[in-house]
């Protein structure tokens, strides 16, 4: 048919006589030399068409062609992950007539699998489903309006995780706790809001007791006006997604718990509102971080790094093998890399390599930017140990990472700037759930040893 000439294109055939299925979808598959993002796009297209016709039961025959270097299990995982992550409709703040996703059952059809091969295929499907669920959880938190997703509301949702995942250990820290730990940088961001800050810690111990944990730290600014350094009003509504780093921690930890993964991970969600009021932090104010380093706040709209630096200091108490922070930190990363890739900077090349490798494997891609000694001069200031901005318009994404690197000298660390990838601005404003697939693949594959 002329309708399915292009790779990945499809044709929907409804109500064929003699076949019980209500619809048959024919899809022109891909050759093995096609890149992974093409395979993801193909299965996203299938998922969207299935949602459009309100299909409740879907059976997919994967075929026996996969991208070069992959196998049938990779394809099964990808199908399960993609279909599940597209079975999502945000409806919490709409009226009761809003319909929920129609999909109830997904069947992945294979041929000739027996014994251990069949077991591996089932595990691949479970892994894909769990990652898809984690993506949807992250999208849901990001899509919530800011007045439905304050730090205290997130705190309640994190504590509620214990009901579904008793294998998680939850801790919560209020502003008094943060003050006792001398997190002056973190607290400076919350000063302008009547909504108090919260820091949630989620511990998952599925690995050996002797294994050091991997730490995930997420920026959770539930709404960002810019503070006294007020943002322009255009698109300010999108600042509810400034907590997607913390939402990613939530989604990944639920994925690990759902799979009973054999790994030790601690997740930290640093949550606050950045508002403008008579109590708000002012440009030129100097605060003391948990590390003891003083910070001159030259721009209150560079607030994400102020909550992260204290959270990164805090997580050192776990003596982690690796630390990864995720944050919608700079608009500059969108200029540098566009919307397809998250930005990675690190003080350990092996960690950076494994993050990029996991991004390629999962299709949730990331790209490394340099973090050189020459970039450190941007943090210099006359009035404190560090300034929270510097260097003018040049290398804004790298300069933010350079600031964070001052707090990560005691462990192997990577920073992932997800400002370009955590949400769509067009054609529809919505969360993407990224980088849950990347981080989940990184942890579940045991790349970090």
N, C-alpha and C positions, 0 to 999 in steps of 0.2 A: 504494500500500500504506500501511496505517496505521503501518508501521514506519519510513517515511521522510517523515513529515510535517514535521519540524523542519528548518530550514536546516542543512546539513552532516551530517545523519543518513544512515545507509547501510543497505543490505540485501544480504546475501551469498546468492548463488544458486549452489549447488554442482552440478557435473556435469550441465550442460544438454545434452541430446541434440543431436548435430550440431555442437557447438562444441568445439574442441580444448582450450580453456582448462579447467582443473580447476574454477575458480571464477570467477564474474562478480560484481563488486560494483557495485551501483547507489548513487550518491551524489546526494542533493539538493543542487545547487549553491547558490551565494550570488549575490545581486544586487550590482551594482557599488558600491552605496552602503554596503555592509557594511565595517566597519573591518578593517584588516590583521590584527589578532590573531584575528579570526574565521576568516579564510582559513588562517592558520597552524594553528588548532585543527582545522579540517576535514581538512587534510592530515596532521596528527599522528594523527587518528583513523583515517584510511586506513592509515597506516603501522603503527599498533598492531594493527589487525585482520589485516593481512597477516602480521605477525610471529606473531600468535596461531595462524594456520592453517599456519605454517611455510612460507610461500610462498618459492620460490627465484627465480622470474622474475615480475616485475610489469610490466604495461603500463598506463599511465595516459593516458587521453584528457582533456586539460585543458579543452577547450571554448573558447569565444571570448568569455567574460565575465571581466573583471578588475576589481580595485578602481579606483575613480576616480583618474585621473592615472597609472595603470600601464598596461603593455602585456603582450603575450604573452611577451616575454622575461623580464619580472619574474616571471610565473607559472611559467615553465619553471625558472628559477633557484630559486624558492621550493620547487617540488616536489622537485627534485633535492636541495636542501639538507635539506629536512625528512625525506625518506625515508632519505637516507644517515645523518643524525644519529640516526635511530631504529633503524638496523641495528647496534646496539651491545649487547653483553652483557658485563659484567665477570665474568671467570671465572678470572683468573690464580691466585687463592689457593684455588680449589676443586679437587676431584678431577678426574681425567681424563675422567670420564663426562659432565662438564658440556658441554652443546651450545653451539656458537657460533651467531651469527646465521645464519639460513637464506638470507637474500637474497643472490643471486649477480648478478642482472642487473636493471636498471631501464631500461625503454623508455618514453620520453615521446612520445606520438603527437600530431602536429599536422597541419594541412591547408593546402595551397596555398603553402608556403614554398619559395622558389627563390633561387638566387644568393646575394647578400649577405645577404638576410633569413634564409636557411637557415644561413649561416655565423654570424650573430649569435645565432641560436637555439642552435646547438651551443656557442658560447662561453658562453652563459648557463647551459647545462647543466653545462659544465665548472666554471664558477665556483661554482655551487651545490654540486656534488659536493665540490670542494676545501674549501669552507667547512664542509660537513658532516663531512668528514674531520678538519678542524681542531677542530671541536666534540668529536668522539669522542676525539681525542688528549688534549684538555684534561680531558674527563670521566674518561678512563682514569687520568691522573696523580692527579687528585683522589680517585678511588675507591680507589687503592692504600692499604692499611694503612700507618700511619706507620713501622713497622719494615721495610716494603718500599719506602719512599719517603723516605729520609734525604737530606740535602743532597748527600752523596757519591754516592748512587744516582742522584739527578737529574743530577748532573754527568756520570755515565757515559752516561745517556740523551741528554743534550744533545750530547755528543761523538759519539755514534752517529748523530746526524742527518746528519753529513757523508756517510755511506754512501748514504742515500736522496736527499740534497740537496747535491750537491757545490758548488752555487752559494751556500752559506752559509759564513761565516767564523766560527769558534768560538774564544772565549777563556775561560779559567777562572782564577779567583783564589782561592787558599787563604787560611788565616788569617794566614800570614806576609805574604802580599801585601797583605791588607787592613790589617794593622798598619803596613806601610811607607807606605801611603796615608793613614795616620792616621784610619782609620774606627773611632774609639773608640765611637761610638754603636752601630753595627752589631755590633761585637764584644761589646759589653756584654750583648746578648741571648743570645749563644751561650755565655756563661761557665758557666752551670749545667749544660750538657750535655756528655757525652763525645763526642757527634757534632760534629765541627768544622763551622763555617760555610763556605759556598761562595758565590761570586758568579760567575754565568755571563753572558757577553755574546755575543749572536748578531747578526752583521752581515749584512744583505742589501742588495746594491747592484745594483738592476735599473734604476734611473733614470739620468739624465744625471749625469756627474761633477760638473757645476757645481751640482747641486741639493743643498741641505742636507738631512740626514736628518731623519726624524721619529723620535723616541725613545719607546719603550714601556718602562715600568719596572713590574715585578711583585713584590708581596710574596710571599715564599715561606717562611712559617713552617710547616715540615713537621709539627710538632705543637706545640700551645700549651697548656701546663698553667696558664699565667698566671704561672709563676715563683713567687717568694716571695709575691706577691699571688695566692695560689692560687685557681683557679676552683672552684666547687661541682662535685661529681662528676656530677650529672645532665647527660646529653648531652655530657660531655666527650669522648666518642668522636668526636663530630662535628668536633673540633678538628684532625683530619687534613686537613680541607678548608681550613685556614687558609693554604694555599699556592696557592689558586686564581688569585691574581693572576699569580704566576709561571707557573702552568700555562697561563694565557691567553696569555702571551707566547710560550710554546712552541707552542701551537696556531696562533696567528696567523702566526708566522714560518714554520711548515711550510706553511700555506696560501699565503703569498706565494711561497715557493720552488716549490711545486707548480705554480703558475700562471705562473711567470716574470714576475711583476708588474713593471711599469715604475715603480718607486718605490724610494727609498732609505730603509731603516728599520734602526735599531739597537734590539735588545731586551735588557733587563737583568733577570736573575732573581736576586733577593737572598734567599738561602736560609739558614735556621738553625732549630734547635730551641729552644724556650723552656721550660726545665726548672727544677726546684727542687732545689738541692743546697747543700752548704757553700760552693761556689765561686760560687754564683749572685749576680747583682746584687741589691742590697737597696734597698728604698724609702728615698729620701733620698740615695742615691749620686749623685755628679756626674761626668759623663763629658764628653769633648771630641769633638765631631763633626769630620768631614773639613773642614767649612766653617770650623772654628776656633771656632764658637759652643759654649759649654758648656751642658749640659742637666742639670737636676735631675730624676732619675727618681722621681717621687712614687708611681707605680704601675707595677710590672713587667709587669702585664697589658696595658698600653698599649705593647706592644713593636713592633707593626708599623710605627708611625711612626718608631721608632728605627732600623730597618734601612733604611726607605725614604729617610730624610733624607740618609743618606750615599750611597745609590745615586743619588739625585736630584742631589747635588753632583757625583758622579763623571761622570754623563752629560753634564754641561755641557761637558766636554772635546771632545765631538763637534760643538759649536756647532750644535745642532739648531734646525730651524725651529719645531718644536712638541715639547712633552714631555707625555705622558699616563701617569699612573701608575694602576694598578688594584690594589685591595686589599680583602680581607675585613676592613675596618678597625674598624667599630663596629656593635654590636648596635642602637645608636640609630637607624640608618638604616632598620631594619625597622619600628620604631615610627613613624618619620616617613612612610615611603612604602609600607609593606607589602612583599609579595613580588614584585610585578609589575614594579617599576622599580628600576634602579640609581640612585644619587645622584651628581650631578655638581656640582663646585665648581671655579671657574677664576679665573685672573687675566687672562684674555683672553676677551671676550664672543663674538668670532667663533668661536673654538675651541669654546666651550661650545655655541653654536648648531649648529655642524656635527656635534658628537657627538650632540646630541638629534635632529637631522635624520636622521643615519645610523641611529639607533635606531628611528625611525619607519619608515624605508624597509625595514629588515631585520626589523622586528617584535621586536627585542631592545631594548626601550625604556629610556630614561633620563630623569631629570627634574632640573632645576637647583635647587639650594639656594643661598641668598645666601652671600657671603663678603665681609663688609663690614669697614671699619676698626674698627668697634665690637667685632668678634669677636676682635681681636688681643690684647685685654687678658687673655684667658684664659691666655696663655703666660707671664705675669709671675711672677717668684719672687724672693725675697730672696737666694738662695744661688747663682744661676747666671744665664746670659743668658736661658734659657728653661726652662719646666717642661713635662714631657711630658703632663700633664693639667691641667685647670683649669675653673672655671665650674660645678662641681657637676654636677647631672643635666641641666641645660639645654643644648640645642643641641650634644649630644655629637659628632654627625657633623661639624658645622661647625667645632667647636673642634679636632678632629683635622686637618681641612684647614687651619685657621689655623696650626697648628704647622708643617705641611709647607710652607706658603707662605713661611715664613722662609728656606727653602732654595732657592726657585725664582724669585728676583727678577731673574735674568739672562736669562730666556727666557720664552716664552709657554707656559703650563702649565695642565693640567686634572687634577683628581683624580676618579677614579670609584670610589665605595665600592660594592663588589659583595657585601657581607655578606648582603644580602637575596636575591640572585639567583643566586649561584654554586652553590648546592646546595639540594636539597629536604630538609626534615626529616620531612615527612609527605606521602603515606602510606608512602612508602619512602624511606629515607635514600640519597641518591645525588647525584652531581654533575650539573650542568645543561649545562656547556660555555659558559655565558655569562660574559663578553660577547664571545666570539669573533665571532658574526655582526655585532654592532655595529662592532667595531674593524676587522674585515675589510672591511665595506662602506665605512667611513670612509676607509680607505687605498686600496682598489681604485677607488673612485669619483673619486678626485682632488679631493675636496671641499676639502682643505687645500692651498691654493696661496699 
